[in-house]
């Protein structure tokens, strides 16, 4: 990908290489044309249970900004960690919602993952449903 450069910084959004080839059919895109720089896209990170995107940064609160590197520009994602109070609030909300669902008393809450976990892991060889009366996974037909 490429991004246009104006006044020493990026302008608008990255451009696909195919589009650049159409704009500059005779240019070897190993080096960017004048007024452009290479751009490396970084996928949005998978967030942990106690992380969130900093929506005070980036275009329309995306949490992603373009930053210069020695080779051009790249996406930089801004991730925030929840405070201790925010973690407890999220855990309490999750526990309250859990109580509205099926009564699976055998499952335990894992604070690290902010999720309830069954006493035995779900088998990975098909579709299963939890049977609380036997505290086991039952294969679905």
N, C-alpha and C positions, 0 to 999 in steps of 0.2 A: 504494500500500500504506500501511498504518497500523501503528503499534505502541502498545501500552498503556504508559502512564507511571505509575509508582508511586514515591513519595518522590523525585521529581525525576529518575529514570532509567528506562530501558526495563524492561519486564517481559515475560518469555518471548519469543516470536518474532513476526515481522510477520504482519499479517492482510491478506488480499486485499480489494480495494475492494468486490467483489461481496458478500463476507461482511459487511463493514461496512454496506453498504446494507441487508442483511437485519436487522442488529442495530439500525440507526438509520434506518428507512425515511423518516422525515420530516425528516432532517437533510441540509442541503446540504454534501456532503463536500468542497467547495472549502476549507473550514476544518475541521480535525479536531474531533470532539466532545470535550467535557471529559474529561480523563484519557487522551487519545490524542494522537499526533503523526504527521505524515507520515513515511513511510519510503521511501527510495530504494534499490532493490536494485542492487548492482553485481555483474556476472557474474564468476565466478572467472577470474583472468587466465591467459592462455596463457603458460606458463613458458618461459624460454630454457633451453638445454641445461645451463647451470650455475647454475640457480636452483632453489629448492624452497620449499614452503610451510612457514612456521614453525609446526610442530604443537605448540609449547608455548603457543600462544595460541588463543583462541576456544573455542567449544562443542565438546567431545569432540575437541579437537586439530584442528579444521577450519582453523585459521589465519585465520579471519574473525571479527572482532568488530564489534559495533554501536557506532557513535560518534555523538555529538550534533553537529549542524551548526546553522547559524542558522535553517534551515527545518525541522528535525526530526531524524531519525536516518538513517544510511546504513551500508552494509557497508564495512568497511575490511579489505583483505587484507594480510597480513604475509608478505612474500616475502624470503627470505634468499639471498645470493650465496654460492656455494661458495668455500672458501679455495683457495689455489693447490694445496695438498696434496690436497684433495678433488677438484679438477679433474683432476689427474694420475691419481689413483686411478680416477676414472670413465673416463678415456680408456684406461687400461691394461685395465680390465675390458671395455670395449667392444671393444678390439682383440683380447683373448683370445677373446671370444665370436665375433667375426668369423672367426677362424681355424678355428672348428668348422664353419662353413658352407661354401658353395661356394668354390672357389679362384679368386677373381677378382683376379688379381695386377695387372691394369691399373688397378684402382680405387685412389684415394689417400685417405688420411685427412685430413679437414679439422678442425683443432683448434678453430676458431671455432664450428663447428656440432656437433662431436663426432659426426661421421658420415663414412662412406666415400662417395665420390662417383665416378661413372663418368667415363671420359675424355670422353664426350659426353652431353649431357642427354637424358633419355628423351623421345621425341616425345609430344605431348599429344593426338594425334588418334586414339587407340585403345588397345588393350591390347598390351603388348610384353614380351618376355623378353630378358634379356641373354645374348649369345653371346660367351663369352670367347675362343673360337678366332678369331673375326673382330673382336673388340673393337667390337661394334656391337649395336644393338637390332634384334630380329627381331619383326615383327608376328605376333601370335597369330591363328589362324583364328577 
